[in-house]
């Protein structure tokens, strides 16, 4: 189907052309589906199209954070680094779009603003920012978990006369910070990655920190051809192993608890993880780190001791040491020289717990302690995670009920895939699935494969609608909440439960059962005839997918 051939009713609309949207396009096109893909950006890439801030880098190893659906693609692409940076990741995604001829199905520079379900025809009418209306049997939301930037309502933001840059919407043209005084507000993942690189350019860097985060050295390095070749020789086996692990990341699995071993054994395990440079390696050193506060304290104090060793100034080191939440319950970070950056003479830390931020001024940032002049302000303030992009669209299900109403107290769905009352509307790596607590490529491929097989099942059996039952949805929501309650995660005011967005309900959104267990549950549901879902058809319908 060419870009100009748009039938009145198509099989599916896919929202988003990042890693999830592209793979969903590839899989449904294999089925001969009539498709439209709408992407807000001017090119493919999703997260890696928008996040171009200095130092932007994946914190999962390149050879694991990549597609597995094509063995030819696996063999032909050569990653240059252990942890790929944003430019290389975007080149990879563009290569995939070109190699599989995916761009011709995508309408770029176009947002989906509204989606309304018609229960009489079992179809969705999707409205775009350009005013186009498209009617489709299915809608797949591949909008991403970290795609809607969180811009804080800072007093005086309009008064500041210099440029204000957000890490999640970094300009596509080069930003030269050479010789400039830069204020960075926020020390989450993007701030921790950006600050060392900005410090290498700017004349002066002032970091405004509200909550210090746990960060571990990435130990990034060039990826040798021999190492890559050895992995490629056993790629299928490697991928299969990843799919059965808790989070889909290549790291050893613990067998003992921290309380079961000696202090020397704990120290050795933590040091090994620190040296390995693997996401979550410290928290994964023992089985009880995220369930027992005493075990967690051992790991947290190990990291705090490392910070005190690295940072020369005792006051700065103390301010950088996280103390208000268990290790691992906020998104942990991998960094390159983050803590050492604060030893540079032109870098200073402002602890907003001691002197809260008051406002931006014409010349910079004012706290209760002082005013700091800045030529550029960088907001490293993260995202309205997991639900933000979905809630930004006016989605209306059966009888005109709004998704935002159903999700008013937090997201509700079955398996993170379908919300009751919103038939044929799938979410890829949405809330209440492993998503952000997993290797996203592992979870994306699993979700897309399940959705594609589900749509194929409906077509093969003359069915036109699938909807989650309220009973199954309620049970899944309880299950996800119960898993979280058995851990230390709820003790942290994290974006995992919406704490970074004023007014957002505090609900722990990711599924903690592990990607292997989750995959088994999804497969079992499908094998049982889509247990927990209601499947139906219109009498005169003729499904083609």
Backbone torsions as a table, in degrees:
resi	resn	phi	psi	omega
1	UNK	NA	127.0	179.0
2	UNK	-80.8	169.8	-178.2
3	UNK	-62.3	-25.4	-176.0
4	UNK	-91.8	-6.9	-178.3
5	UNK	-97.9	93.8	-176.7
6	UNK	-118.2	97.9	179.8
7	UNK	-65.2	160.3	-175.7
8	UNK	-61.2	-41.8	177.6
9	UNK	-125.9	124.0	-179.3
10	UNK	-113.0	176.8	-177.0
11	UNK	-79.6	-42.8	-174.6
12	UNK	-153.5	143.6	167.3
13	UNK	-108.1	131.3	175.4
14	UNK	-111.8	129.1	-178.4
15	UNK	-104.4	110.2	179.7
16	UNK	111.6	136.8	179.2
17	UNK	-124.2	42.8	169.8
18	UNK	-88.8	-156.8	-177.9
19	UNK	-59.9	-38.2	179.9
20	UNK	-72.3	-47.6	-177.2
21	UNK	-63.6	-38.7	-180.0
22	UNK	-65.8	-42.5	-179.8
23	UNK	-69.3	-37.0	177.2
24	UNK	-63.9	-39.9	175.3
25	UNK	-59.9	-47.3	-179.8
26	UNK	-58.5	-46.9	-175.5
27	UNK	-69.5	-43.2	-179.1
28	UNK	-71.5	-32.5	176.3
29	UNK	-64.9	-32.9	174.5
30	UNK	-57.3	-32.4	-179.7
31	UNK	-82.3	-1.4	-178.5
32	UNK	80.3	19.0	-177.0
33	UNK	-70.1	146.9	171.7
34	UNK	-86.1	120.6	-165.5
35	UNK	-130.4	151.9	163.6
36	UNK	-133.1	138.8	175.4
37	UNK	-122.0	129.6	178.4
38	UNK	-114.6	130.8	-177.1
39	UNK	-131.7	128.5	-178.9
40	UNK	-67.6	-32.9	179.9
41	UNK	-77.8	173.0	-179.7
42	UNK	-89.9	2.8	178.6
43	UNK	-159.5	174.2	177.0
44	UNK	-71.4	166.6	173.4
45	UNK	133.2	-30.9	179.0
46	UNK	58.2	-123.7	179.8
47	UNK	-50.1	-41.4	-174.1
48	UNK	-85.9	-4.1	168.9
49	UNK	-84.3	-41.4	-174.6
50	UNK	-86.1	-38.9	-173.3
51	UNK	-86.9	87.1	-177.5
52	UNK	-112.0	16.3	-177.1
53	UNK	-62.9	157.5	-179.9
54	UNK	-57.2	129.1	177.9
55	UNK	86.4	2.5	-179.5
56	UNK	-59.8	126.9	-172.4
57	UNK	-156.5	146.5	175.2
58	UNK	-73.4	143.5	178.6
59	UNK	-104.8	17.3	170.4
60	UNK	-119.8	138.7	-174.3
61	UNK	-54.6	138.0	-174.3
62	UNK	-52.8	-42.5	-175.0
63	UNK	-75.9	-6.4	171.7
64	UNK	-103.8	-31.6	-179.8
65	UNK	-92.2	70.0	-178.0
66	UNK	-163.0	160.9	-177.9
67	UNK	-66.1	146.9	175.6
68	UNK	-115.9	-0.2	-171.9
69	UNK	-73.2	-17.3	-178.6
70	UNK	-127.4	113.8	178.3
71	UNK	-65.8	-32.1	177.2
72	UNK	-63.2	-44.2	177.9
73	UNK	-61.7	-43.5	179.0
74	UNK	-57.2	-41.2	-174.3
75	UNK	-78.9	-31.4	-173.2
76	UNK	-85.3	-26.5	-176.2
77	UNK	-86.0	131.3	178.0
78	UNK	-111.4	116.7	175.9
79	UNK	-81.0	140.2	-176.0
80	UNK	-91.0	-22.5	-176.0
81	UNK	-132.7	157.8	174.7
82	UNK	-58.2	-47.8	176.5
83	UNK	-115.3	111.0	-174.1
84	UNK	-71.2	141.0	173.6
85	UNK	-83.1	168.0	-177.1
86	UNK	-55.1	-45.5	-179.4
87	UNK	-59.1	-40.6	-179.9
88	UNK	-70.1	-39.4	178.0
89	UNK	-62.5	-41.2	179.1
90	UNK	-67.4	-37.8	175.4
91	UNK	-60.8	-40.6	179.2
92	UNK	-62.6	-46.8	-178.2
93	UNK	-65.3	-40.3	176.8
94	UNK	-64.1	-37.3	177.1
95	UNK	-62.1	-43.2	179.3
96	UNK	-61.8	-45.3	179.8
97	UNK	-61.1	-39.0	179.8
98	UNK	-73.3	-45.3	-175.4
99	UNK	-60.2	-37.3	-176.5
100	UNK	-105.0	13.2	173.4
101	UNK	53.6	54.3	-175.1
102	UNK	-95.8	-24.0	-172.7
103	UNK	-61.9	-31.1	-174.1
104	UNK	-66.0	-13.6	178.5
105	UNK	-95.6	-2.6	-170.1
106	UNK	-107.4	133.1	171.6
107	UNK	-100.6	111.1	-175.4
108	UNK	-88.4	166.1	177.8
109	UNK	61.8	29.7	-173.8
110	UNK	-136.9	124.5	177.2
111	UNK	-98.2	149.1	169.0
112	UNK	-89.7	123.6	-176.1
113	UNK	-104.7	-22.8	-174.5
114	UNK	-155.0	146.2	174.6
115	UNK	-144.2	124.3	-175.0
116	UNK	-126.1	131.3	-178.5
117	UNK	-93.3	138.6	176.4
118	UNK	-111.3	107.7	-176.8
119	UNK	-70.1	-18.8	179.8
120	UNK	-74.0	-30.9	-175.9
121	UNK	-115.0	-3.7	-177.2
122	UNK	56.9	43.0	179.4
123	UNK	-133.6	159.5	174.9
124	UNK	-108.7	139.7	169.8
125	UNK	-106.6	118.0	-175.3
126	UNK	-106.8	128.8	179.7
127	UNK	-110.4	137.2	-178.0
128	UNK	-108.0	169.5	179.3
129	UNK	-64.9	-20.7	177.2
130	UNK	-87.3	2.2	178.3
131	UNK	89.4	-0.4	179.0
132	UNK	-75.2	144.1	174.4
133	UNK	-118.1	130.9	-179.2
134	UNK	-127.4	132.5	178.4
135	UNK	-105.2	129.0	-175.4
136	UNK	-142.4	152.6	176.8
137	UNK	-69.4	-41.9	-176.2
138	UNK	-125.9	150.7	171.8
139	UNK	-126.8	129.7	177.0
140	UNK	-114.9	116.7	179.8
141	UNK	-88.6	101.5	176.3
142	UNK	-108.4	50.6	-169.9
143	UNK	-86.4	-8.2	176.0
144	UNK	86.2	150.1	-180.0
145	UNK	-85.1	-28.0	-177.3
146	UNK	-126.8	66.0	-175.1
147	UNK	-124.0	-17.5	179.6
148	UNK	-103.3	106.7	-175.6
149	UNK	-63.4	141.5	176.4
150	UNK	-98.2	107.0	177.8
151	UNK	-101.0	110.9	-175.4
152	UNK	-67.2	148.9	178.0
153	UNK	-83.0	76.4	-176.2
154	UNK	-85.0	128.9	174.3
155	UNK	-57.2	137.5	176.4
156	UNK	82.1	4.7	-177.3
157	UNK	-58.5	-37.2	179.8
158	UNK	-76.9	-16.1	-178.8
159	UNK	-81.6	-25.9	-175.4
160	UNK	-66.1	133.4	-172.1
161	UNK	-91.9	-13.9	-179.1
162	UNK	-91.8	177.3	177.4
163	UNK	-70.1	141.0	174.2
164	UNK	-115.3	120.2	-176.8
165	UNK	-115.4	138.3	175.5
166	UNK	-108.1	134.1	-177.5
167	UNK	-59.4	-32.1	-178.4
168	UNK	-81.8	-7.3	177.3
169	UNK	-137.7	48.8	-175.7
170	UNK	-66.3	142.1	-179.8
171	UNK	-57.7	148.4	-179.9
172	UNK	-81.9	-23.0	173.6
173	UNK	-82.3	158.0	-176.4
174	UNK	-62.7	135.7	175.9
175	UNK	-106.6	115.8	-178.8
176	UNK	-98.9	111.9	-179.1
177	UNK	-102.3	11.6	-178.2
178	UNK	-59.6	126.4	176.1
179	UNK	75.6	4.8	-176.5
180	UNK	-97.5	156.2	172.8
181	UNK	-92.7	118.0	-172.7
182	UNK	-116.3	130.8	172.5
183	UNK	-103.8	124.7	177.9
184	UNK	-111.4	121.4	179.9
185	UNK	-107.4	111.3	179.4
186	UNK	118.5	135.5	-179.4
187	UNK	-132.7	43.3	169.6
188	UNK	-84.8	-157.4	-175.0
189	UNK	-58.4	-47.2	-177.2
190	UNK	-67.1	-39.5	177.7
191	UNK	-64.8	-42.0	-179.3
192	UNK	-64.9	-34.6	176.6
193	UNK	-75.6	-38.2	-172.6
194	UNK	-79.0	-37.2	-171.0
195	UNK	-57.4	-47.3	179.2
196	UNK	-61.2	-37.0	-179.3
197	UNK	-71.8	-42.7	176.9
198	UNK	-60.6	-40.4	179.8
199	UNK	-63.6	-26.0	177.0
200	UNK	-75.3	-11.4	-179.1
201	UNK	-111.4	-43.9	-168.1
202	UNK	-77.6	157.4	176.1
203	UNK	-77.0	-29.7	-177.4
204	UNK	-153.6	135.2	178.5
205	UNK	-127.8	125.3	174.8
206	UNK	-115.5	119.1	-177.1
207	UNK	-102.0	122.8	179.0
208	UNK	-101.4	113.0	-173.8
209	UNK	-116.2	125.0	173.6
210	UNK	-92.3	-49.5	-179.0
211	UNK	-128.3	117.1	176.7
212	UNK	-67.8	150.2	-177.5
213	UNK	-119.4	155.4	172.9
214	UNK	-78.5	128.2	177.8
215	UNK	-137.7	146.4	-175.6
216	UNK	-125.8	150.1	-179.8
217	UNK	-65.6	134.5	-177.6
218	UNK	-77.4	-26.0	-175.1
219	UNK	54.4	40.9	179.4
220	UNK	-67.5	150.9	-177.4
221	UNK	-162.5	162.4	173.2
222	UNK	-60.8	147.1	-179.6
223	UNK	-96.4	113.8	-177.5
224	UNK	-68.5	145.0	179.7
225	UNK	-58.2	-37.6	-179.2
226	UNK	-65.5	-42.4	178.2
227	UNK	-62.3	-43.6	178.4
228	UNK	-62.8	-43.3	-179.1
229	UNK	-63.0	-40.3	179.1
230	UNK	-63.7	-40.6	177.3
231	UNK	-66.3	-42.4	-178.1
232	UNK	-64.5	-31.2	-179.4
233	UNK	-65.1	-23.7	-179.4
234	UNK	-128.2	33.9	-174.3
235	UNK	-60.4	-44.2	-176.7
236	UNK	-61.1	-42.0	178.9
237	UNK	-65.9	-41.6	178.6
238	UNK	-61.4	-46.8	-179.7
239	UNK	-62.7	-42.4	-179.5
240	UNK	-61.4	-40.0	178.2
241	UNK	-64.1	-44.1	-179.8
242	UNK	-59.3	-39.4	-176.7
243	UNK	-65.5	-21.2	-179.5
244	UNK	-97.8	-3.1	-178.4
245	UNK	-83.4	167.9	-179.9
246	UNK	-61.6	-40.0	-174.6
247	UNK	-126.6	0.7	177.0
248	UNK	74.2	27.4	-179.2
249	UNK	-117.9	137.6	-179.6
250	UNK	-73.9	91.2	175.7
251	UNK	-149.1	153.3	-179.6
252	UNK	-61.9	148.4	177.8
253	UNK	-97.2	131.0	-177.8
254	UNK	-70.8	152.8	178.8
255	UNK	-120.2	-16.1	-177.4
256	UNK	-129.9	160.9	176.9
257	UNK	-89.4	156.9	-179.8
258	UNK	-65.2	-25.6	-179.5
259	UNK	-83.5	-5.0	-178.3
260	UNK	-96.3	-4.3	-174.1
261	UNK	-123.4	171.1	179.5
262	UNK	-78.4	164.4	177.8
263	UNK	-59.8	-38.3	179.8
264	UNK	-65.3	-40.2	179.0
265	UNK	-66.8	-38.4	177.0
266	UNK	-62.1	-48.1	-178.1
267	UNK	-59.0	-41.9	-179.7
268	UNK	-64.8	-40.2	179.8
269	UNK	-66.8	-43.1	179.2
270	UNK	-65.1	-40.6	-179.6
271	UNK	-65.0	-39.3	178.0
272	UNK	-61.7	-42.7	178.8
273	UNK	-67.3	-40.6	178.5
274	UNK	-60.4	-40.8	-178.9
275	UNK	-74.6	-26.0	-174.2
276	UNK	-73.8	-30.2	-179.0
277	UNK	66.3	53.7	-179.2
278	UNK	-123.6	135.8	-178.8
279	UNK	-56.2	125.8	178.4
280	UNK	71.4	15.9	-176.0
281	UNK	-64.1	-37.4	179.3
282	UNK	-64.1	-49.1	-177.2
283	UNK	-68.6	-22.9	179.9
284	UNK	-92.3	8.2	-179.3
285	UNK	-69.4	-28.9	-178.9
286	UNK	-138.9	158.0	-173.4
287	UNK	-71.8	-20.9	-170.9
288	UNK	-108.8	9.6	-175.1
289	UNK	-60.8	-35.4	-176.3
290	UNK	-102.1	9.4	178.1
291	UNK	-124.5	-18.6	-177.4
292	UNK	-123.6	122.4	-174.5
293	UNK	-64.8	-36.1	179.5
294	UNK	-66.6	-42.8	177.1
295	UNK	-62.1	-39.4	179.3
296	UNK	-65.6	-38.6	-179.8
297	UNK	-61.4	-36.6	177.5
298	UNK	-59.3	-48.0	-178.4
299	UNK	-66.9	-42.6	-178.4
300	UNK	-63.4	-41.0	-179.3
301	UNK	-68.9	-31.9	174.8
302	UNK	-59.6	-45.6	-179.3
303	UNK	-68.6	-41.2	178.6
304	UNK	-61.6	-36.8	176.8
305	UNK	-64.2	-38.1	177.2
306	UNK	-63.0	-42.5	179.3
307	UNK	-61.3	-43.5	179.9
308	UNK	-65.4	-31.5	176.6
309	UNK	-70.3	-36.8	-174.2
310	UNK	-80.0	-43.4	-172.5
311	UNK	-87.9	124.5	-173.0
312	UNK	-69.0	-45.0	-175.7
313	UNK	-80.1	120.8	-176.9
314	UNK	-60.2	-36.9	179.7
315	UNK	-66.8	-42.4	177.6
316	UNK	-65.7	-42.1	179.0
317	UNK	-60.2	-43.5	179.6
318	UNK	-62.2	-40.3	-179.8
319	UNK	-67.9	-29.1	-179.3
320	UNK	-82.9	-10.1	-178.6
321	UNK	-83.8	117.1	178.1
322	UNK	-69.3	135.2	-179.6
323	UNK	-136.5	-14.2	-170.3
324	UNK	-93.2	4.1	-178.2
325	UNK	-158.0	155.2	-179.6
326	UNK	-66.8	147.0	177.2
327	UNK	-59.3	134.2	176.9
328	UNK	90.2	-10.7	-177.6
329	UNK	-86.3	-14.2	162.3
330	UNK	-106.6	158.0	-178.0
331	UNK	-54.7	113.3	177.6
332	UNK	-70.4	159.3	-175.2
333	UNK	-123.2	152.7	166.7
334	UNK	-111.4	136.3	-173.9
335	UNK	-135.7	168.1	171.8
336	UNK	-122.9	101.0	176.1
337	UNK	64.8	29.7	-179.0
338	UNK	-61.1	-56.8	-176.2
339	UNK	-65.3	-37.7	179.7
340	UNK	-64.3	-24.8	179.6
341	UNK	-59.4	-29.5	-177.9
342	UNK	-77.0	-2.1	172.2
343	UNK	-86.5	-10.5	-179.5
344	UNK	-73.0	141.6	-174.5
345	UNK	-65.8	-23.2	-177.3
346	UNK	-98.9	12.1	178.8
347	UNK	-117.0	130.8	178.2
348	UNK	-135.1	151.9	-179.2
349	UNK	-110.1	131.2	174.1
350	UNK	-110.6	116.7	-178.1
351	UNK	-86.0	105.7	-176.5
352	UNK	-73.0	-8.2	173.4
353	UNK	-75.3	-29.9	179.2
354	UNK	-88.2	-40.9	179.3
355	UNK	-131.5	90.3	-174.6
356	UNK	-59.7	152.0	176.6
357	UNK	-69.5	132.2	-179.8
358	UNK	-98.4	-52.1	-177.3
359	UNK	-171.6	166.1	162.9
360	UNK	-85.1	150.2	177.1
361	UNK	-120.9	-177.5	177.0
362	UNK	-59.5	-32.2	-171.6
363	UNK	-106.7	-9.7	-177.8
364	UNK	169.6	-134.5	-173.7
365	UNK	-125.2	131.6	178.8
366	UNK	-111.4	131.9	170.3
367	UNK	-112.1	-179.3	176.9
368	UNK	-69.1	-12.0	-178.3
369	UNK	-101.3	-30.0	-175.1
370	UNK	-170.5	172.4	171.1
371	UNK	-112.0	133.9	-176.5
372	UNK	-115.3	115.8	-179.6
373	UNK	-74.0	142.9	-178.6
374	UNK	-148.8	140.8	175.5
375	UNK	-85.8	-24.4	179.5
376	UNK	-143.3	138.2	174.8
377	UNK	-112.2	128.5	177.5
378	UNK	-111.1	121.9	176.5
379	UNK	-95.1	106.4	175.6
380	UNK	-103.5	60.3	-168.7
381	UNK	-105.6	11.4	167.6
382	UNK	77.5	-149.1	-167.3
383	UNK	-137.5	158.4	164.9
384	UNK	-83.2	88.3	-163.3
385	UNK	-76.0	146.6	166.9
386	UNK	71.5	-43.1	-179.5
387	UNK	-113.7	-14.0	-172.1
388	UNK	-59.0	-46.8	-178.1
389	UNK	-67.2	-34.8	179.6
390	UNK	-72.1	-42.1	-178.0
391	UNK	-72.2	-16.3	178.2
392	UNK	-76.1	-13.9	178.7
393	UNK	-99.8	137.7	177.4
394	UNK	-79.7	93.7	-176.7
395	UNK	-102.5	122.7	-177.6
396	UNK	-120.9	121.7	-179.6
397	UNK	-93.4	-145.8	-179.9
398	UNK	-57.5	138.7	176.4
399	UNK	58.8	24.1	175.3
400	UNK	76.3	10.7	-179.5
401	UNK	-68.3	133.8	-177.3
402	UNK	-84.9	138.5	175.4
403	UNK	-58.8	-36.4	179.6
404	UNK	-63.2	-29.0	176.0
405	UNK	-71.9	-45.2	-178.9
406	UNK	-65.0	-33.3	-178.7
407	UNK	-97.0	17.4	-175.2
408	UNK	-58.4	-34.4	-179.9
409	UNK	-101.1	11.7	-177.8
410	UNK	127.2	159.7	-176.8
411	UNK	-64.4	143.6	178.0
412	UNK	-134.6	127.9	176.5
413	UNK	-166.4	178.4	174.9
414	UNK	-111.6	121.6	178.9
415	UNK	64.9	14.4	-176.7
416	UNK	72.9	13.2	-171.1
417	UNK	-113.8	-44.0	-177.3
418	UNK	-140.0	138.9	177.0
419	UNK	-100.5	133.2	-179.3
420	UNK	-58.2	133.2	-178.2
421	UNK	91.5	-1.4	178.3
422	UNK	-128.7	68.5	-173.9
423	UNK	-62.2	150.8	173.1
424	UNK	62.3	15.7	178.1
425	UNK	-111.8	103.8	-176.4
426	UNK	-99.0	147.5	172.7
427	UNK	-118.9	130.6	178.1
428	UNK	-92.7	123.6	-177.4
429	UNK	50.0	43.4	179.7
430	UNK	-79.9	-174.8	177.7
431	UNK	-62.1	150.2	-179.9
432	UNK	73.1	19.6	168.9
433	UNK	-124.6	170.7	-176.5
434	UNK	-59.3	-38.8	172.7
435	UNK	30.6	-107.7	-170.7
436	UNK	-70.5	-10.0	174.9
437	UNK	-101.0	30.8	179.9
438	UNK	-150.2	170.1	167.0
439	UNK	-66.1	113.0	-171.8
440	UNK	-60.8	-30.8	179.4
441	UNK	-68.1	-37.8	175.6
442	UNK	-60.6	-47.5	-177.3
443	UNK	-71.1	-37.8	178.0
444	UNK	-60.6	-50.3	-177.7
445	UNK	-63.3	-38.9	179.4
446	UNK	-64.1	-44.6	-180.0
447	UNK	-66.0	-47.0	-178.7
448	UNK	-61.8	-41.8	178.5
449	UNK	-62.8	-41.5	179.8
450	UNK	-65.3	-45.0	-179.8
451	UNK	-62.4	-44.2	-179.6
452	UNK	-63.3	-44.1	178.8
453	UNK	-64.8	-36.3	178.9
454	UNK	-64.9	-47.6	178.7
455	UNK	-61.9	-39.9	177.7
456	UNK	-63.1	-40.9	179.1
457	UNK	-60.9	-45.0	179.3
458	UNK	-59.9	-48.1	-179.7
459	UNK	-62.8	-41.0	-178.3
460	UNK	-66.8	-23.4	-177.5
461	UNK	-109.7	14.8	176.7
462	UNK	68.4	25.2	-178.4
463	UNK	-99.7	152.3	-176.5
464	UNK	-125.4	-3.3	-175.8
465	UNK	-148.5	138.6	169.8
466	UNK	-131.5	134.4	-179.5
467	UNK	-141.4	144.1	175.9
468	UNK	-73.6	143.5	173.4
469	UNK	-80.4	150.8	179.3
470	UNK	-63.1	-37.6	-178.1
471	UNK	-64.6	-45.7	179.5
472	UNK	-66.2	-38.7	178.9
473	UNK	-63.2	-47.5	179.7
474	UNK	-60.0	-40.9	-179.7
475	UNK	-65.5	-39.7	-179.6
476	UNK	-68.5	-41.8	178.3
477	UNK	-60.0	-43.4	177.7
478	UNK	-63.5	-41.6	-178.1
479	UNK	-62.6	-45.9	178.9
480	UNK	-61.6	-42.2	179.9
481	UNK	-66.8	-39.2	-179.9
482	UNK	-65.3	-40.6	177.8
483	UNK	-60.4	-43.5	-179.7
484	UNK	-66.0	-38.5	-177.3
485	UNK	-65.3	-22.9	179.1
486	UNK	-84.6	5.8	-179.0
487	UNK	-123.8	-178.3	176.9
488	UNK	-89.0	-4.8	-175.7
489	UNK	-53.5	-44.4	-176.9
490	UNK	-64.6	-11.3	179.7
491	UNK	-74.3	-14.4	-178.0
492	UNK	-102.1	137.7	173.2
493	UNK	-83.2	80.9	-171.3
494	UNK	-111.9	167.5	175.0
495	UNK	-73.2	-10.9	172.4
496	UNK	-59.0	-29.1	178.4
497	UNK	-121.3	25.6	170.9
498	UNK	75.5	14.6	-173.9
499	UNK	-71.0	-15.5	-178.3
500	UNK	-85.6	-5.3	-177.6
501	UNK	-114.6	115.6	179.5
502	UNK	-55.9	130.9	177.5
503	UNK	84.3	-8.1	-179.9
504	UNK	-76.1	136.2	-178.9
505	UNK	-62.9	141.1	-179.8
506	UNK	-85.2	94.7	178.8
507	UNK	-134.9	128.9	178.4
508	UNK	-72.3	118.7	-167.0
509	UNK	-94.8	-32.8	-179.0
510	UNK	-78.9	153.4	174.8
511	UNK	-85.1	129.6	-173.1
512	UNK	-100.9	5.6	-176.2
513	UNK	-76.4	-10.7	179.8
514	UNK	99.4	148.1	-175.9
515	UNK	-68.2	-32.3	178.7
516	UNK	-66.7	-48.1	178.3
517	UNK	-63.4	-41.8	179.9
518	UNK	-62.6	-43.9	178.6
519	UNK	-59.2	-43.8	179.3
520	UNK	-60.5	-40.7	179.9
521	UNK	-65.9	-45.2	178.7
522	UNK	-61.3	-42.5	179.4
523	UNK	-65.4	-39.6	179.9
524	UNK	-65.9	-38.8	178.1
525	UNK	-61.3	-46.5	179.7
526	UNK	-64.7	-42.3	-178.5
527	UNK	-63.9	-27.6	179.5
528	UNK	-89.6	24.4	178.6
529	UNK	76.4	29.9	-178.9
530	UNK	63.8	56.6	175.5
531	UNK	-55.7	135.5	-179.1
532	UNK	88.5	1.5	176.6
533	UNK	-126.1	153.3	174.3
534	UNK	-106.4	124.7	179.7
535	UNK	-111.1	136.2	-177.8
536	UNK	-150.7	176.9	179.7
537	UNK	-146.1	155.4	170.3
538	UNK	-83.8	143.3	-176.4
539	UNK	-57.6	-35.4	-174.7
540	UNK	-107.4	17.9	-176.9
541	UNK	-81.8	150.7	177.8
542	UNK	-133.1	79.2	-179.5
543	UNK	-60.1	143.8	-178.3
544	UNK	-118.1	-15.7	-175.8
545	UNK	-79.5	NA	NA
